[in-house]
Amino acid sequence: GTTAGMLIADAIGIYIGVVAGKRLPERLIKWVSALIFIAFGYIGLYTTVPTEYLTLPYGIAALGITALAIAMIARKRS
């Protein structure tokens, strides 16, 4: 039953992916997936970094480094 359920769920996901891939621009999909990946990275850092490092200056520095990396990658690809 579990295997059949996973196969059905995978088939639905693949079908939706194919349909969405035809209607949505590839660049948008890449940017959204990259931002989700970055968000999960920040959540992982937040849950594992000691609380004395969770301060505003460190947060601003992390966001600045991330923004700089995104800008450099976007400039390189354009």
ChimeraX attribute file (.defattr): number of C-alpha atoms within 10 A of each C-alpha:
attribute: neighborCount
match mode: 1-to-1
recipient: residues
	/A:1	6
	/A:2	7
	/A:3	8
	/A:4	9
	/A:5	10
	/A:6	11
	/A:7	12
	/A:8	12
	/A:9	12
	/A:10	12
	/A:11	12
	/A:12	12
	/A:13	12
	/A:14	12
	/A:15	12
	/A:16	11
	/A:17	12
	/A:18	11
	/A:19	11
	/A:20	13
	/A:21	12
	/A:22	9
	/A:23	9
	/A:24	10
	/A:25	10
	/A:26	11
	/A:27	9
	/A:28	10
	/A:29	12
	/A:30	11
	/A:31	12
	/A:32	11
	/A:33	12
	/A:34	13
	/A:35	12
	/A:36	12
	/A:37	12
	/A:38	13
	/A:39	12
	/A:40	12
	/A:41	11
	/A:42	15
	/A:43	11
	/A:44	11
	/A:45	12
	/A:46	14
	/A:47	9
	/A:48	9
	/A:49	10
	/A:50	9
	/A:51	9
	/A:52	6
	/A:53	11
	/A:54	12
	/A:55	9
	/A:56	9
	/A:57	10
	/A:58	11
	/A:59	14
	/A:60	11
	/A:61	11
	/A:62	13
	/A:63	13
	/A:64	12
	/A:65	12
	/A:66	13
	/A:67	12
	/A:68	12
	/A:69	12
	/A:70	14
	/A:71	12
	/A:72	11
	/A:73	11
	/A:74	11
	/A:75	9
	/A:76	8
	/A:77	7
	/A:78	5
